[in-house]
């Protein structure tokens, strides 16, 4: 068949390749210093603990580990997660938890569950690129969610959605050390967001992929915990908590979870039954074995390691970036968000950067649902070591300075 494009469904027209995934291919080029991917440092992976876990699981329970299983997920892992969520102030049972194949699958399932073509999603500008990709398959439109409130009211959101022929159906954001900005939303703003979800009568997805990676400051409460505090029981809440072991233990086993009201979990179970039956049982059992024995120590190890990387990055930026360039100062996570001078394009800068100085990053426009943010870029600090960070920022600062001189000379 020669013309496949004519035979694809209409929804595929909104599917786009991930700029991040494409940029990861640069890692195969040994002379590239990459700040592009949101990749954990493999030096932190608990390799011996994982090896021991696979051995123990196969020695003690091989038949169950290699067999089909329930769609809700491995029960002991869900029981462990009940305790984990309790430590966050979220009182729940295993019926409020489903295991997913990474948190990316959770976003896809939630999009499938709540979004119809033309519906409006509220999200921040910028937001997680993977969320936009997951939701775009269900043909939504986007409106800007401003955690601080601003001048946007529930009625304004409703009016905008109705004018576009749909309804406000969903809100999504990362509250802690967001990808891509590294910024965190405070308690006051979280309370406002929970109130907004109730006023609009919509679910609010709390993407908590980076929550455990705090290096300084005080934790803000989970929005799901605040919603339970407001409503008295998790089954009356509107917040859907999406968690992951990718940043705390390892991304390769692809284990995440959703914690939410039981009716939502029941629907997600039906979606999972139709999609992949269940996440790999052996991987769930291994994650449970490792988490039960090593989770807290592993998280502390990661915090210390990435704190140093974050500090190296902020120091190098201060030393090497020209005046007129600004950046965020995250209290945790894996990213710094840089704003270039007006008129400078992040995508064009990337092309010159890879060609001239062999430094990669992600242009910021990919993280904006409305296509703005052309003068922004995302820098990852979790993977490159101190020497690479220093060299890369020195090169990048020099290139940006030259670009600024060029723009001034033309103007």
N, C-alpha and C positions, 0 to 999 in steps of 0.2 A: 504494500500500500504506500503510495508516494506522498499523499497529502494528509498526514496525521492531524495537522492543526485544525482542519475543517471538521474533524470528528470528535474533538475534545469537548467536554461540557463547558457551558458558559462560565462557570465559576473558576475555571483554570486561567481565565484571562487576568485574574488578580494575583496569580501565583508568580513570585519572583525568586530568583536565586538569592540566597543570603550573602550579602557582601562579606560578612565575617567568615562564613564557610569558604568562600572563594579565596579570601586573603590567607586562610590557613594553609593553602597550597604553597604559599611563599616560604613556609617553614622548611620545606624540602631544599631550599636554596641556602647553603651554609653561610653565605656572606651577608644574608639579610638579618638585621636586628629588628625583631618584630615586637610591636606593642599592640598587635591587632586582636588576637584571640583572647577570649575570657577563659583562659586555660589554667587549671591548677598546676602547681609545680609537681612533677612526678616524683621528685625527691621526697615528698611528703606522703606518698601513698603507703599505707600500712601493708607492705607486701608480705612480710612474714606472717602477720595476723591473718591476711586473706588466704595465704597458702595453708596455714593451719586450719582455717575455717572450712575450706573446700575438703581437706582431708578428713576432718571430723564429720562433716555432713555426709560424705560418701561412705565413711566407715560405719556410721551409726544409723543412717536413714536414707540409704541410696535409693530405695524403691520410691519413696515419696518425693525425693529431690528430683528424680528423673521422670516423674509421672505428670500427667495433667493434674490441675488443681482448681480450686475455686476462684472465681473472678474477683472476689473482694480482696484477696491477697492472703499471704501466709499468716495464720492466726497469731503465733507468737510474736511476729514482727509488729502486727497491729496492736497487740497488747503492750509491747514496748513503747510504741508511739503514743498510746493513751497516757502513759506516764510522762513521756517527753512533752506532750502538749499540756499536761497538768502543770508542769514546771513553768510553762508560759502563761499560766492563769486560765487555761482552757479546760474546763471540765467536760469530758466526753467519754464515750464507750467505743468499743471496736466497731459498732454499727455506724459510727460517724466517720469512719476512715476507710478509704480504698487505696490500695497500692497501685501505682501507675509505672509505666516503663519510662522513668524520668519525668521531671516536671513539665517538659515540653509536651508530652502526651496528655498530661492533665489540661494544659491550655487548649489543645486541640479538642479534647472531649467537652470541655466547658463551652467552647465556641459552638460546637455541634449542638449542645443541649439548649443554649439560650438564644442564639443569633439566627434570625431569618433575613433573607435579602432585603436590604434597605434599612434595617434597624441601625440605631445609633449606639456606638460604644463610646463611653467617656474614658479618656486616658490622658496622661500628661504629655506635654511637648517638651523634651523628647521622651520616648518610652522604649521598652525592651523590643528590639527588632524581631526576636523570635515570637513574641506575642502578636505583633502585627502580621507576621507570616501565618501563624496558626489561625488567626481570626479572619484573614482576608479570604480564605477558601469559602467562607460562609457569606461573603458579599455584603459586609456592613459599610456604614459610613462612620466617620469619627468626629467627635467634638472635643474641644480641649477641656480637660479637667485641671482645675487650679486648686491644689490642696489648701492654699491659704484663703480660698473663698473668692477674693476679688469682687468683681461686680456681677459675677455669674450666679443666677438664682435657679432653683428647680424649675420655675416657670419658664425661664429663658431656655434652659435645656430642652424642655418639652416643646416649646415653640419652634426651636431650631429643627428638632427631629421631625415634627409634624410638617413643617415647610418642605422637608426633603422627602416626605411621603412615608415616613416610618415612625418608630417609637424609640425612646431611650430604653434599652434592654439590659445594659451591662456596664459596670465600671471596672477598670483594671488599673492597678499600679503596684510598684514595689515600694514598700514603706521604709526598708532598711538598706542603705548603701546601694542605691538603685543602679541598675545597668541601663543607661550608660553613664550617668552623672556622678555616681558615688554618694549622692546626697541622701539624707534621712529626714523623714517627716516627723515632727514633734507630736507630743500627746495631744495638744490642743487641736492641731490640724486633723489628727486621726479621729478625734471625737466628732469633728465637723463632717468628715467623710462618712462615718457611720450614720450620722443624722441625715446626710444627703441621700444615702442609699435607702433609708426608711421613707423619707419624704417622696422619693421618686418610685419607691416600691420596686427596687431592682437589686440583683445580686452585685456584690463588690468582691472582686477577686483580689486577695492579698497574696502577692507573690513574695514568698519569704526565702528565696534561694540563698541569700547572703546573710541572713539574720545572725547566724552564729559567729560571723567574722567581724566582731567589734574589737577595735584596738584601743579606744579611749572613749570617755564620756559614759553617760548612763543610758541603759536600754529604755526605749519607749515601749509601752505595752502593745502587744499584738492587737490589731483591730478586731480580730475575732474575740479576744478576751474582753475588749471594751463592749462589743455587741452583746456578749453573754451577760456582762454586768448590767447592761441596759434592759435586756429582755428577760433575764432570769434563767434561761435554758438554751442550750445550743440549738435545739430543734426549732426555736423561734427566731433564729438569727438570719441575717442576709449576707454575712461575710463568709467567703469560701477561701480557706487557707490552703495554699499550694506550697508544699515543702519538698526538699530534695536532699539526698545524701551526696550529691555530686561534688559539692564544695567542701564538705566536712570529711568524707571518707574517700570516695573515688567516683569519677563520672562514668567509668567504663562498664560498671555493672548495671547502669541505667535503672536506678530505683528511686522513685519519688512517691509522694502521697498527696491526697486531698483530705482535709478534715472539714466537715460541714454538717449542716442539718441532715438528719437521716433520710428524708424524702429525696434530697439531692443525690446523696450517695447511692440510693436505690436506683435512680435513673442512670447514674454513671456506670453502675454495675451492668445494666442492660446494654449500654453503649460498648463497654469493654467486651462483653460476651460476643457481640457482633463483630468487633474489630480484631481482637487477638486472643480471645478466650481468657487469658490471664498473663501477667508478667512472668518471666522465667522463674520457676519455683526455686531452682538451685541458687540463683542469684539472691532471691529474697532471703533464703535460709542463711546464706553466707553473710549478707549484710546484717541480719539479726545477730548472728554469732559474733561478728566483729563489734557491732554497736553495743551489745550487752556488756562486752568486756573492755572496750577501748575508746568508746565515743568521746567521753569527757577529756581524756588525755590527748586524743588526736586533735580535738578542737583547740585545746590550749597550745599544742605544738604549732598548729596552723596559724593561730593568732600571733604568736611571737615571730614566726617566720615572715608572714606577710606584713606585719607591722614594720619590720626593718625594711622591706621592699618599698612600702608606702613612703617611709621616711626618706629613703634614697631618692625616690622619684620627686618628692616635693623639694628636697634640697637641690637636686639637679635642675629642676625647672627654675627655681629662684636664681641659680647661678647663670643659666644659659639663655633664658628667654628674653627677647627684647621688650622694651617698654611698649605697651599697647596690647600685649597678650595677657589674658587672664585665665585662671583655672580654679577648679574646685579643690577643697581640702577635706577629703573624706575621712570620717572617723572609723571606717571599716571598709569591707568589700574588696574589690579588685580593680577599680577604675578611677581615673581622673578625667574630667571633662574640660577641654580647652576651648576657649573662645578666641578666635583670631580677629584681627582688625576688620572693620566693615570693608566689604569689597574683595576680601580674600576668600577664595573658594577651596574648601577642604579636599574635594575630589581632585581638583587640578594640582593642589599641593602634594597629594599622595602620589600622583603620577610622576611628578618631578622628584619627590623624595626617594621613591624606589629606584628610579633611573640614576639619579645623581649621587645620593648619599647612602643608598641601600638601607633605608629605614622605613618600616611599614606601620600603619595605624589604620583606624577606621574613620572615614569621613562621616560627619554628624548627620547629614541629610537623611541617611538611611533610617535613623531613629525617630524621624518626625513624620507623623501620619499625613501631614499636609504638605510635605515636600520642602519645608523651610529648613533653617539651620545650616545653610550652605557654608557659613564661616565658622563651623564648629568641628571638632574632632574628638574621638575617644582614644585614650591611652590606657593600656593594661599594664599593671606593675607586678602581677603575681608570678609570671613566668620568667622574665629576664632577670639576670642577676645584677649585682651592684655595678659591676664593670660595664655590662651592656647598657644599663640605664644611664650611667654617666656619659658613655660614648654616644649613645643614641640621642640623648637630649642636647649634648653639645653640637652634634651634627644638625639636628632638627632646628635648634635655635639659630644656628648660622644660616640655614636655608630660609627660615621665615624672615630673618633680618634682611637677607638679600631680596626676597620677594617684596618686602615692604619698601625697600629702596627703589625697586623697579617700578612699583605702582606709583610712588611719589614722583619719580622721574617722568612717568607718562602723563601724570595729572597736572 
